[in-house]
Amino acid sequence: MKKAVVTGGAGFIGSNISHALVERGWETHIVDIDPTFRKDSLPKDASLHVLDVRNTEDMQTVFEGADVVFHTAAVPRVPYSVEHPVETTDQNITGTVSVLTAAARSKVRRVVYSSSGSSYGDQVTMPLVETMPANPVHPYGLQKYVGELFAAMWPSIYGIETVSLRYFNVYGPGLDPNGAYALAVGKFLTNRKNGEPITIFGDGTITRDFTHVRDIVNANLLAAESPNVGKGEVINVGAGRSTTIQALAEMFGPGEIVYGPPRIESHDSLADNRKARELLGWEPKENLEDGIAELKKLFGVA
């Protein structure tokens, strides 16, 4: 039985990866600083470690004997990183360096790093290709990009394999619809369920590449095993379809839509996913309309 560790394993993406690993018979260890939100819904056969990834010694202890570490732990959300740049930089960059260091000391075979399409920032042309220079427009995008740079160093300096996956607007079962920094899909679900207007920041023409969490999980599992990666590659994991926020809001059914001031964020996002197809044998399987319909049913939205 292979051992895997999922940092941030009680988070949205991490918990989905953890369930998939347990289903495949892996010895699965979850590391999370605050698992209370999902503690009752985490896989029962996984071992939970309530720890801070910035503590390298603790990570080294948990990582001993692990074949793969899936590093999903981070403080997410763009607006929060804008309001709290010092704290998020410490957790997102220092935490990543700590995980990579502990993995090297524990002789982990491979680290799969969860990065973000926000590393691209504003680009003139679409779709976004990995060969484009990074141009992040907010602290979160910069933090994720810096994590990629550190991960790319580790194979040559420390002799462990790494690969960075740039996610594009992940949604699906397990997302947190609550709080001031909830993702658009989660907020729209809550708004419609409560009979409230949906709020769009800007004029609704911003486009995003919404990618289902099941496709994200599949990309992680393939990245853990593929013989074609491990040298610090950066790979887009996106559906390859552009959708306006206006069109997304309309998928949640009839109701009022109101518009607020635009936020600090890139205007458009669309993944070129050819590299994932070629190196990982990955392809997106989930359709956005079907995914939203599934979430509406789960949340009791008519």
Secondary structure as GFF3:
##gff-version 3
##sequence-region A 1 302
A	DSSP	beta_strand	3	7	.	.	.	ID=ss1
A	DSSP	alpha_helix	12	23	.	.	.	ID=ss2
A	DSSP	beta_strand	27	31	.	.	.	ID=ss3
A	DSSP	three_ten_helix	39	41	.	.	.	ID=ss4
A	DSSP	beta_strand	47	49	.	.	.	ID=ss5
A	DSSP	alpha_helix	56	63	.	.	.	ID=ss6
A	DSSP	beta_strand	68	71	.	.	.	ID=ss7
A	DSSP	alpha_helix	78	83	.	.	.	ID=ss8
A	DSSP	alpha_helix	85	89	.	.	.	ID=ss9
A	DSSP	pi_helix	90	94	.	.	.	ID=ss10
A	DSSP	alpha_helix	95	105	.	.	.	ID=ss11
A	DSSP	beta_strand	110	116	.	.	.	ID=ss12
A	DSSP	three_ten_helix	117	119	.	.	.	ID=ss13
A	DSSP	alpha_helix	139	158	.	.	.	ID=ss14
A	DSSP	beta_strand	161	167	.	.	.	ID=ss15
A	DSSP	beta_strand	170	171	.	.	.	ID=ss16
A	DSSP	alpha_helix	184	193	.	.	.	ID=ss17
A	DSSP	beta_strand	198	201	.	.	.	ID=ss18
A	DSSP	beta_strand	207	208	.	.	.	ID=ss19
A	DSSP	beta_strand	211	212	.	.	.	ID=ss20
A	DSSP	alpha_helix	213	225	.	.	.	ID=ss21
A	DSSP	beta_strand	231	237	.	.	.	ID=ss22
A	DSSP	beta_strand	243	244	.	.	.	ID=ss23
A	DSSP	alpha_helix	245	250	.	.	.	ID=ss24
A	DSSP	beta_strand	257	260	.	.	.	ID=ss25
A	DSSP	alpha_helix	274	280	.	.	.	ID=ss26
A	DSSP	alpha_helix	288	299	.	.	.	ID=ss27
###
